[in-house]
Amino acid sequence: MSLAGFSLIGCVTAVFAQSTDGFNPQAIEARAGEFQQDAQALFDYVTSNGEEHQEEAQTIVNEGYASIEGLDVSDIAGGDGPFDFDEMVVGAKAGMANPEGAPLFIAFASLSMPEESLAKMIEDTTKAGGVVVFRGFSAGNPQAFITGIRNVVDQAGASNVAIDPRLFRSFRVDRVPTYVALSSDFEPCDQLDCVTTPPPHNRVAGNVSVGYVLETFSNANGPGAPVSRVALANYRSER
């Protein structure tokens, strides 16, 4: 199995079943269908025997070094200190794909989170119709990421997990978990060292539940309130 389906998932669009002011859920749903095969490829890959793909993963690692050796990455999030290899490889691969719209309810995560908390975050974000986004391979190690993600992602949540360092840069996320609800769709840039200014949104960071986040955003009547209310209705209907 090729790693292409895994590394070219720039982001999986969140699908909301109801209409709210400011965005077109039907258009988003139609576009989201285009990524189902890539999402399934991600799940198939991370739940397969990783040893079979270790050599292939290392090839992508080496190609990542070669293709971006001359780039200035000093301004990339996480660029201080040792080279951030996960951003390098995944960011470079994302730059080779067409840029796609960002999801509207995003939960930023890391495998450094407690496994039980991360699994619950993915489960609840999936129920809400949002997307859980990782920055990239853990410590630059594809095998470590595969092993970790396999423990917290099931079939139901596979299409709601993405790797997209562009979103971490756009929202300047420096801690996890962080939750964001957008006022409208936007297109993240497709270059390794660029940053796209996101539209107005609500944001909260900390060890809180998805339900609490969506209730807080909904009651605050901020820019992310319409999306949050739809996501909250989805979440409650799936409980």
ROMI-492513 format. One line per 10 residues: number of its first residue (from 1); their letters; for each residue x, y, z of N, C-alpha, C. Coordinates in Angstrom, 2 decimals. Example, Ala and Ser with C-alpha at 12.3 -4.5 7.8 and 13.67 -1.06 7.14 Angstrom:
BEGIN
1	AS	13.19 -5.69 7.80 12.30 -4.50 7.80 13.20 -3.30 7.80; 12.85 -2.25 7.08 13.67 -1.06 7.14 12.90 0.03 7.87;
***
This chain:
BEGIN
1	MSLAGFSLIG	0.85 -1.21 0.00 0.00 0.00 0.00 0.87 1.25 0.00; 0.52 2.19 -0.81 1.30 3.41 -0.89 1.02 4.33 0.27; 2.02 5.13 0.63 1.83 6.14 1.67 1.13 7.39 1.14; 0.89 7.45 -0.16 0.34 8.67 -0.74 -0.99 9.05 -0.11; -1.85 8.07 0.10 -3.15 8.37 0.69 -3.03 8.95 2.07; -1.96 8.57 2.77 -1.73 9.05 4.14 -1.17 10.45 4.15; -0.15 10.70 3.33 0.57 11.96 3.45 -0.07 13.10 2.69; -0.96 12.80 1.75 -1.57 13.86 0.96 -2.90 14.33 1.53; -3.26 13.84 2.71 -4.47 14.36 3.34 -4.13 15.70 3.95; -4.33 16.77 3.21 -4.07 18.11 3.76 -5.05 18.41 4.86;
11	CVTAVFAQST	-6.32 18.11 4.63 -7.30 18.20 5.70 -8.60 17.60 5.23; -9.36 17.04 6.15 -10.65 16.44 5.85 -11.73 17.41 6.29; -12.62 17.77 5.37 -13.60 18.81 5.66 -14.69 18.30 6.58; -15.05 19.10 7.58 -16.16 18.74 8.47 -17.47 18.86 7.72; -18.39 17.95 7.99 -19.67 17.95 7.32 -20.77 18.25 8.34; -21.56 19.26 8.07 -22.67 19.60 8.94 -23.98 19.38 8.18; -24.95 18.79 8.83 -26.18 18.37 8.16 -27.23 19.46 8.08; -27.05 20.56 8.77 -28.05 21.61 8.79 -27.48 22.90 8.22; -28.36 23.83 7.88 -27.93 25.12 7.36 -27.82 26.14 8.48; -26.77 26.98 8.41 -26.66 28.12 9.31 -26.23 29.31 8.49;
21	DGFNPQAIEA	-26.38 30.48 9.05 -26.01 31.69 8.33 -24.51 31.73 8.11; -24.11 32.13 6.90 -22.71 32.40 6.65 -21.95 31.31 5.93; -22.54 30.10 5.78 -21.84 29.09 5.00 -22.84 28.13 4.39; -22.41 27.37 3.42 -23.26 26.46 2.68 -22.89 25.03 3.01; -23.62 24.36 3.91 -23.25 23.01 4.31 -23.38 22.00 3.18; -24.31 22.26 2.23 -24.45 21.33 1.11 -23.18 21.29 0.27; -22.62 22.48 0.01 -21.39 22.53 -0.78 -20.24 21.88 -0.03; -20.20 22.10 1.28 -19.14 21.50 2.08 -19.28 19.98 2.08; -20.51 19.51 2.19 -20.73 18.06 2.21 -20.32 17.43 0.88; -20.65 18.11 -0.22 -20.27 17.59 -1.52 -18.77 17.49 -1.66;
31	RAGEFQQDAQ	-18.07 18.53 -1.20 -16.61 18.52 -1.30 -16.00 17.47 -0.38; -16.62 17.29 0.80 -16.08 16.33 1.76 -16.06 14.93 1.19; -17.05 14.62 0.33 -17.09 13.29 -0.24 -15.87 12.96 -1.07; -15.22 13.99 -1.61 -14.05 13.77 -2.44 -12.89 13.18 -1.63; -12.93 13.36 -0.30 -11.80 12.95 0.52 -12.03 11.63 1.25; -13.18 10.97 0.99 -13.46 9.75 1.71 -12.42 8.67 1.42; -11.98 8.57 0.15 -11.00 7.55 -0.19 -9.68 7.81 0.52; -9.26 9.09 0.57 -8.03 9.41 1.28 -8.17 9.12 2.76; -9.33 9.44 3.33 -9.54 9.18 4.75 -9.50 7.69 5.03; -10.12 6.89 4.14 -10.09 5.44 4.34 -8.67 4.92 4.20;
41	ALFDYVTSNG	-7.91 5.51 3.28 -6.52 5.10 3.12 -5.73 5.35 4.39; -6.01 6.48 5.05 -5.35 6.78 6.32 -5.66 5.69 7.33; -6.94 5.35 7.47 -7.32 4.34 8.46 -6.70 2.99 8.11; -6.79 2.59 6.84 -6.24 1.30 6.44 -4.75 1.23 6.72; -4.07 2.35 6.47 -2.63 2.35 6.66 -2.24 2.25 8.12; -2.85 3.09 8.96 -2.42 3.12 10.36 -2.87 1.90 11.13; -3.85 1.16 10.62 -4.29 -0.04 11.32 -3.69 -1.31 10.73; -2.83 -1.16 9.73 -2.16 -2.32 9.15 -0.86 -2.59 9.87; -0.17 -3.61 9.45 1.11 -3.97 10.06 2.16 -2.96 9.62; 2.54 -2.07 10.51 3.46 -1.00 10.17 4.81 -1.48 9.70;
51	EEHQEEAQTI	5.22 -2.67 10.13 6.53 -3.17 9.75 6.63 -3.33 8.24; 5.52 -3.65 7.59 5.54 -3.86 6.16 5.91 -2.58 5.41; 5.63 -1.44 6.04 5.79 -0.16 5.35 6.96 0.66 5.87; 7.77 0.07 6.72 8.83 0.85 7.35 9.82 1.37 6.32; 10.19 0.53 5.36 11.14 0.96 4.33 10.53 2.05 3.47; 9.24 1.92 3.14 8.56 2.93 2.33 8.49 4.26 3.07; 8.21 4.18 4.36 8.15 5.40 5.16 9.50 6.09 5.20; 10.57 5.31 5.34 11.89 5.89 5.39 12.25 6.56 4.06; 11.76 6.00 2.96 11.99 6.61 1.65 11.37 8.00 1.59; 10.15 8.13 2.10 9.49 9.44 2.11 10.25 10.40 3.02;
61	VNEGYASIEG	10.74 9.89 4.13 11.54 10.71 5.03 12.75 11.27 4.30; 13.46 10.41 3.60 14.66 10.84 2.89 14.32 11.83 1.78; 13.24 11.57 1.07 12.83 12.48 0.00 12.43 13.84 0.57; 11.83 13.81 1.76 11.47 15.07 2.40 12.68 15.92 2.68; 13.74 15.30 3.21 14.97 16.03 3.45 15.52 16.62 2.15; 15.55 15.81 1.10 16.15 16.25 -0.15 15.38 17.40 -0.78; 14.04 17.33 -0.71 13.22 18.31 -1.43 13.16 19.67 -0.76; 13.42 19.73 0.54 13.28 21.02 1.24 14.56 21.45 1.94; 15.66 20.87 1.54 16.93 21.16 2.18 17.28 22.64 2.14; 16.93 23.32 1.03 17.34 24.71 0.88 16.36 25.73 1.40;
71	LDVSDIAGGD	15.25 25.29 1.99 14.23 26.24 2.44 14.58 26.84 3.80; 14.17 28.10 3.98 14.33 28.77 5.27 13.11 28.46 6.12; 13.29 27.68 7.18 12.17 27.28 8.04 12.24 27.95 9.39; 12.99 29.04 9.51 13.17 29.69 10.81 11.89 30.29 11.35; 10.93 30.60 10.47 9.69 31.23 10.92 8.55 30.25 11.11; 8.80 28.98 10.88 7.74 27.98 11.03 7.49 27.72 12.50; 6.22 27.49 12.86 5.90 27.15 14.24 6.69 25.92 14.64; 7.32 25.97 15.81 8.12 24.86 16.28 9.50 24.84 15.67; 9.91 25.93 15.04 11.18 25.95 14.35 12.37 26.17 15.25; 12.15 26.59 16.51 13.26 26.80 17.41 13.90 25.48 17.77;
81	GPFDFDEMVV	15.20 25.49 17.89 15.90 24.28 18.31 16.04 23.32 17.15; 15.97 22.01 17.44 16.15 21.01 16.40 15.12 21.14 15.30; 15.51 20.70 14.12 14.63 20.78 12.96 13.36 19.98 13.21; 12.19 20.57 12.95 10.92 19.91 13.18 10.59 19.06 11.95; 10.94 17.79 12.03 10.87 16.93 10.86 9.45 16.63 10.43; 8.52 16.53 11.39 7.15 16.21 11.02 6.54 17.31 10.17; 6.80 18.58 10.50 6.32 19.69 9.68 6.98 19.67 8.31; 8.25 19.30 8.29 8.99 19.27 7.05 8.34 18.33 6.04; 8.15 17.08 6.46 7.66 16.06 5.54 6.20 16.29 5.18; 5.35 16.47 6.19 3.93 16.61 5.90 3.65 17.93 5.21;
91	GAKAGMANPE	4.34 18.99 5.62 4.15 20.28 4.98 4.57 20.25 3.52; 5.68 19.59 3.24 6.14 19.48 1.87 5.16 18.68 1.03; 4.64 17.59 1.58 3.66 16.80 0.84 2.38 17.59 0.61; 1.95 18.36 1.61 0.75 19.17 1.46 0.93 20.19 0.35; 2.15 20.71 0.20 2.43 21.68 -0.83 2.34 21.11 -2.23; 2.44 19.78 -2.35 2.35 19.12 -3.64 0.90 18.89 -4.05; -0.03 18.95 -3.07 -1.44 18.72 -3.35 -2.16 20.04 -3.52; -3.33 19.99 -4.15 -4.13 21.20 -4.27 -4.63 21.62 -2.90; -4.57 22.92 -2.56 -5.07 23.36 -1.26 -6.57 23.15 -1.18; -7.05 22.71 -0.04 -8.47 22.48 0.16 -8.96 23.31 1.34;
101	GAPLFIAFAS	-10.26 23.50 1.43 -10.83 24.29 2.50 -10.64 23.64 3.85; -10.56 24.47 4.87 -10.39 23.97 6.22 -11.73 23.52 6.79; -11.71 22.61 7.75 -12.95 22.27 8.44 -13.43 23.46 9.26; -14.68 23.41 9.71 -15.27 24.54 10.43 -15.21 24.37 11.94; -15.16 23.14 12.42 -14.93 22.87 13.84 -13.70 21.99 13.94; -12.65 22.51 14.56 -11.36 21.84 14.58 -10.93 21.59 16.01; -10.45 20.37 16.25 -9.82 20.04 17.53 -8.36 19.72 17.25; -7.46 20.53 17.77 -6.02 20.32 17.57 -5.51 19.36 18.63; -4.78 18.34 18.19 -4.38 17.27 19.11 -2.93 16.87 18.89; -2.45 16.03 19.78 -1.10 15.48 19.70 -1.09 14.12 20.38;
111	LSMPEESLAK	-0.22 13.24 19.91 -0.07 11.95 20.56 0.58 12.06 21.93; 1.04 13.25 22.29 1.57 13.46 23.64 0.46 13.53 24.68; -0.78 13.69 24.23 -1.92 13.70 25.14 -2.14 12.30 25.72; -2.72 12.20 26.93 -3.05 10.88 27.47 -3.94 10.12 26.49; -3.66 8.84 26.32 -4.35 8.05 25.31 -5.86 8.06 25.50; -6.32 7.91 26.74 -7.76 7.89 27.00 -8.41 9.22 26.63; -7.76 10.32 26.97 -8.29 11.65 26.65 -8.33 11.88 25.15; -7.28 11.45 24.46 -7.21 11.64 23.01 -8.29 10.81 22.31; -8.47 9.57 22.74 -9.50 8.73 22.14 -10.89 9.34 22.32; -11.15 9.88 23.50 -12.44 10.51 23.77 -12.62 11.77 22.93;
121	MIEDTTKAGG	-11.54 12.53 22.78 -11.59 13.75 21.97 -11.95 13.41 20.52; -11.31 12.38 19.97 -11.58 11.98 18.59 -13.02 11.48 18.46; -13.44 10.67 19.41 -14.81 10.13 19.38 -15.85 11.24 19.40; -15.69 12.19 20.32 -16.70 13.25 20.47 -16.65 14.26 19.33; -15.45 14.57 18.84 -15.34 15.49 17.70 -15.97 14.87 16.46; -15.80 13.56 16.30 -16.43 12.85 15.19 -17.95 12.94 15.29; -18.49 12.74 16.48 -19.94 12.85 16.68 -20.45 14.24 16.31; -19.65 15.25 16.61 -20.05 16.64 16.32 -19.91 17.00 14.85; -19.19 16.18 14.08 -18.97 16.48 12.68 -17.74 17.32 12.43; -16.85 17.42 13.41 -15.62 18.19 13.26 -14.45 17.31 12.87;
131	VVVFRGFSAG	-13.27 17.89 12.91 -12.05 17.20 12.51 -10.99 17.36 13.59; -10.30 16.28 13.90 -9.16 16.31 14.81 -7.89 16.40 13.97; -7.09 17.43 14.20 -5.92 17.70 13.38 -4.64 17.49 14.19; -3.70 16.76 13.60 -2.37 16.59 14.17 -1.38 17.40 13.34; -0.31 17.85 14.00 0.71 18.61 13.28 1.48 17.73 12.31; 1.82 16.52 12.72 2.58 15.64 11.84 3.08 14.42 12.58; 4.06 13.75 12.00 4.62 12.55 12.60 5.26 12.86 13.95; 5.02 12.03 14.93 5.56 12.23 16.27 7.08 12.11 16.24; 7.75 13.17 16.69 9.21 13.18 16.77 9.85 12.80 15.44; 9.16 13.12 14.33 9.70 12.80 13.03 9.70 11.33 12.70;
141	NPQAFITGIR	8.93 10.53 13.44 8.98 9.08 13.29 7.62 8.57 12.81; 7.49 8.20 11.53 6.21 7.70 11.03 5.73 6.48 11.79; 6.65 5.58 12.13 6.24 4.36 12.81 5.64 4.66 14.18; 6.22 5.62 14.90 5.68 5.98 16.21 4.28 6.57 16.08; 4.07 7.37 15.04 2.75 7.94 14.82 1.74 6.85 14.51; 2.12 5.93 13.64 1.22 4.83 13.26 0.82 4.03 14.49; 1.81 3.69 15.30 1.53 2.90 16.50 0.61 3.64 17.45; 0.87 4.94 17.65 0.05 5.72 18.57 -1.36 5.94 18.09; -1.51 6.31 16.82 -2.83 6.64 16.30 -3.70 5.40 16.19; -3.08 4.25 15.98 -3.83 3.00 15.87 -4.58 2.69 17.16;
151	NVVDQAGASN	-4.06 3.18 18.28 -4.67 2.89 19.58 -5.86 3.80 19.90; -6.02 4.88 19.15 -7.06 5.85 19.51 -8.07 6.12 18.40; -7.86 5.58 17.21 -8.75 5.82 16.08 -9.43 4.52 15.69; -10.76 4.54 15.59 -11.48 3.38 15.07 -12.07 3.72 13.71; -12.82 2.78 13.15 -13.37 2.97 11.81 -14.24 4.21 11.73; -15.04 4.45 12.79 -15.98 5.58 12.77 -15.26 6.91 12.73; -14.10 6.99 13.37 -13.39 8.26 13.45 -12.34 8.47 12.40; -12.13 7.48 11.52 -11.03 7.56 10.56 -11.14 8.76 9.64; -12.36 9.07 9.18 -12.52 10.16 8.22 -12.51 11.53 8.88; -12.38 11.56 10.20 -12.37 12.83 10.93 -11.02 13.11 11.57;
161	VAIDPRLFRS	-9.98 12.47 11.06 -8.61 12.69 11.53 -7.78 13.17 10.37; -6.97 14.19 10.60 -6.15 14.76 9.53 -4.79 15.16 10.06; -3.83 15.24 9.16 -2.51 15.81 9.44 -2.40 17.08 8.63; -2.26 18.22 9.29 -2.19 19.48 8.56 -1.43 20.54 9.36; -0.12 20.64 9.17 0.65 21.67 9.87 0.25 23.08 9.48; -0.39 23.25 8.31 -0.82 24.58 7.88 -1.84 25.17 8.86; -2.74 24.32 9.36 -3.75 24.82 10.30 -3.12 25.19 11.64; -2.12 24.43 12.08 -1.41 24.81 13.30 -0.76 26.17 13.13; -0.19 26.43 11.95 0.43 27.73 11.71 -0.61 28.84 11.63; -1.69 28.60 10.89 -2.70 29.64 10.70 -3.31 30.10 12.02;
171	FRVDRVPTYV	-3.58 29.16 12.90 -4.19 29.50 14.19 -3.15 29.66 15.30; -1.88 29.54 14.94 -0.78 29.71 15.89 -1.00 28.86 17.15; -1.29 27.61 16.93 -1.55 26.69 18.03 -0.22 26.23 18.62; -0.03 26.50 19.91 1.20 26.10 20.57 0.94 25.20 21.78; -0.32 24.81 21.97 -0.65 23.86 23.02 -1.87 23.05 22.60; -1.97 21.85 23.13 -3.11 20.99 22.84 -3.65 20.44 24.16; -4.95 20.17 24.18 -5.91 20.37 23.11 -6.33 21.83 22.95; -6.57 22.23 21.71 -7.14 23.53 21.38 -8.31 23.30 20.44; -9.40 24.02 20.68 -10.60 23.88 19.86 -10.91 25.20 19.18; -11.32 25.13 17.90 -11.65 26.32 17.12 -12.95 26.09 16.35;
181	ALSSDFEPCD	-13.84 27.08 16.39 -15.05 27.07 15.57 -15.02 28.30 14.68; -15.05 28.10 13.37 -14.91 29.19 12.41 -16.25 29.80 12.03; -16.18 31.04 11.56 -17.38 31.72 11.07 -17.66 31.38 9.62; -16.64 30.97 8.87 -16.80 30.65 7.46 -15.64 29.78 7.01; -15.78 29.21 5.83 -14.73 28.39 5.26 -13.57 29.26 4.81; -12.37 28.68 4.72 -11.23 29.41 4.16 -10.24 28.41 3.59; -9.34 28.92 2.75 -8.37 28.08 2.07 -6.99 28.27 2.67; -6.46 27.30 3.41 -5.08 27.43 3.91 -4.11 27.46 2.74; -3.04 28.22 2.88 -2.04 28.28 1.83 -1.34 26.94 1.70; -0.69 26.72 0.57 -0.12 25.40 0.30 1.40 25.41 0.27;
191	QLDCVTTPPP	2.03 26.36 0.94 3.48 26.42 1.00 3.96 26.10 2.41; 5.19 25.59 2.50 5.73 25.15 3.77 5.86 26.28 4.77; 6.23 27.48 4.30 6.56 28.55 5.23 5.58 29.71 5.20; 4.37 29.51 4.66 3.40 30.60 4.62 2.36 30.41 5.72; 1.67 31.50 6.03 0.63 31.48 7.07 -0.60 32.20 6.53; -1.73 31.52 6.51 -2.99 32.11 6.07 -3.75 32.66 7.27; -4.18 33.91 7.16 -4.97 34.50 8.24 -6.37 33.88 8.23; -6.79 33.27 9.33 -8.10 32.62 9.34 -9.22 33.63 9.49; -10.44 33.24 9.16 -11.59 34.13 9.36 -11.90 34.26 10.85; -12.81 35.16 11.23 -13.19 35.27 12.65 -13.63 33.91 13.20;
201	HNRVAGNVSV	-13.30 33.67 14.45 -13.58 32.36 15.03 -13.61 32.44 16.55; -14.14 31.40 17.16 -14.03 31.21 18.61 -12.94 30.18 18.88; -12.30 30.33 20.03 -11.16 29.46 20.34 -11.06 29.26 21.84; -10.71 28.03 22.24 -10.45 27.74 23.64 -9.39 26.65 23.71; -8.51 26.75 24.68 -7.47 25.74 24.88 -7.58 25.21 26.29; -7.31 23.93 26.45 -7.34 23.35 27.78 -8.00 21.99 27.78; -7.86 21.30 28.88 -8.39 19.95 29.01 -9.87 19.99 29.35; -10.68 20.32 28.36 -12.13 20.41 28.53 -12.79 19.51 27.49; -14.04 19.16 27.73 -14.75 18.24 26.84 -15.26 18.96 25.60; -15.50 18.17 24.55 -16.06 18.72 23.32 -17.43 19.33 23.59;
211	GYVLETFSNA	-18.24 18.66 24.40 -19.55 19.19 24.72 -19.48 20.55 25.41; -18.55 20.68 26.36 -18.37 21.95 27.06 -17.94 23.04 26.09; -17.02 22.72 25.20 -16.52 23.69 24.22 -17.66 24.19 23.35; -18.45 23.28 22.81 -19.52 23.67 21.90 -20.61 24.46 22.61; -20.92 24.08 23.84 -21.90 24.85 24.61 -21.39 26.27 24.88; -20.11 26.37 25.23 -19.51 27.68 25.51 -19.53 28.56 24.27; -19.11 28.02 23.13 -19.11 28.78 21.89 -20.53 29.19 21.50; -21.48 28.28 21.64 -22.87 28.56 21.26 -23.46 29.68 22.10; -23.21 29.63 23.39 -23.79 30.62 24.30 -23.10 31.98 24.21; -21.86 31.99 23.74 -21.11 33.25 23.65 -21.57 34.13 22.50;
221	NGPGAPVSRV	-22.29 33.54 21.53 -22.79 34.29 20.37 -21.67 35.00 19.61; -20.50 34.38 19.58 -19.38 34.92 18.83 -19.42 34.46 17.39; -18.35 34.70 16.64 -18.33 34.35 15.22 -18.50 32.86 14.94; -18.08 32.02 15.89 -18.20 30.58 15.68 -19.47 29.97 16.23; -20.40 30.81 16.72 -21.62 30.30 17.34 -22.51 29.50 16.39; -22.76 29.96 15.15 -23.63 29.17 14.26 -23.10 27.76 14.00; -21.82 27.65 13.71 -21.22 26.34 13.48 -21.29 25.50 14.75; -21.02 26.13 15.89 -21.01 25.41 17.16 -22.39 24.85 17.50; -23.44 25.59 17.19 -24.79 25.11 17.49 -25.14 23.89 16.65; -24.76 23.90 15.40 -24.99 22.74 14.55 -24.17 21.55 15.05;
231	ALANYRSER	-22.90 21.80 15.36 -22.04 20.73 15.85 -22.55 20.18 17.18; -23.06 21.06 18.04 -23.60 20.62 19.33 -24.84 19.75 19.13; -25.69 20.13 18.19 -26.87 19.31 17.89 -26.45 17.94 17.37; -25.44 17.91 16.50 -24.92 16.64 16.00 -24.39 15.78 17.14; -23.62 16.40 18.00 -23.00 15.70 19.13 -24.06 15.10 20.05; -25.07 15.87 20.38 -26.12 15.38 21.28 -26.94 14.27 20.65; -27.15 14.35 19.34 -27.96 13.33 18.67 -27.24 11.99 18.58; -25.91 12.01 18.71 -25.11 10.79 18.60 -24.80 10.17 19.95; -25.16 10.84 21.03 -24.82 10.34 22.37 -25.71 9.16 22.76;
***
